[in-house]
Amino acid sequence: MAEMLALKPTPAVSRYEAAMAALGIRLPLSHDPTEPGTIIDADGNMVCVADMNRERPDVEAAAIAELVLLAVNVHAGFVPEVRHVG
């Protein structure tokens, strides 16, 4: 996944990040490159697994995980870094 940039926190973002921290989850989230579909926090701790029963191909599980972590990270004020090729 692309590197994440932190935006200036708003009160709602700060509360959201604080709620995650209270659960022991440090943002931003990322995809564990060794386990398709596994989402980890900034400390490398597992947060959740997309398709834990392995009913989908690894590519689909990884795509689901990427969409979930993107939604959480953006809600918390982290946006993907845009890289231009060329």
C-alpha positions in Angstrom: 0.0 0.0 0.0 1.1 3.6 -0.5 2.7 5.5 2.2 0.2 7.5 4.4 0.3 11.2 5.1 -1.2 12.6 8.2 -3.5 15.6 7.9 -4.0 18.2 10.6 -6.3 16.5 13.1 -9.8 17.8 13.7 -11.7 17.2 16.9 -13.6 14.3 15.3 -10.4 12.7 14.0 -8.7 13.1 17.3 -11.7 11.4 19.1 -11.7 8.6 16.5 -7.9 8.0 16.9 -8.3 8.2 20.7 -11.0 5.5 20.6 -8.8 3.3 18.5 -5.9 3.9 20.9 -8.1 3.0 23.8 -8.6 -0.4 22.1 -4.8 -0.8 21.8 -4.8 0.0 18.0 -2.2 2.6 16.8 -3.0 4.2 13.5 -2.4 4.1 10.5 -3.3 0.6 9.7 -1.5 -1.4 7.0 -1.7 -4.7 5.2 0.5 -7.5 6.5 2.6 -8.4 3.4 3.2 -11.9 4.6 -0.5 -12.8 5.3 -3.0 -11.9 2.5 -6.1 -10.2 4.0 -4.5 -9.4 7.4 -4.7 -5.8 8.6 -2.1 -4.7 11.2 -1.7 -1.5 13.2 1.3 0.8 13.2 3.0 -1.4 15.8 2.6 -4.5 13.7 -0.2 -6.0 15.8 -3.0 -7.8 14.0 -6.3 -5.9 14.0 -8.4 -8.1 11.8 -8.5 -10.6 8.9 -10.5 -10.3 5.8 -11.7 -13.8 4.7 -10.4 -15.7 7.7 -11.8 -18.9 6.4 -9.8 -18.6 3.2 -12.8 -18.9 0.9 -11.6 -16.3 -1.5 -8.4 -16.1 -3.5 -5.5 -14.3 -1.8 -5.8 -11.4 -4.3 -9.4 -10.8 -3.3 -8.7 -11.1 0.4 -5.9 -8.6 0.0 -8.1 -6.2 -2.0 -10.8 -6.3 0.7 -8.3 -5.7 3.4 -6.9 -2.7 1.5 -10.3 -1.1 1.1 -11.1 -1.6 4.8 -7.8 -0.1 6.0 -8.1 2.7 3.5 -11.5 3.6 4.9 -10.3 3.5 8.5 -7.1 5.5 7.8 -8.8 8.2 5.8 -11.5 8.6 8.5 -8.6 9.0 11.0 -7.0 11.7 8.9 -4.4 9.7 7.1 -4.5 9.9 3.3 -2.5 7.9 0.8 0.6 9.6 -0.6 0.2 10.3 -4.3 3.2 9.4 -6.3 3.6 10.5 -9.9 5.5 8.4 -12.3 7.7 10.1 -14.9 
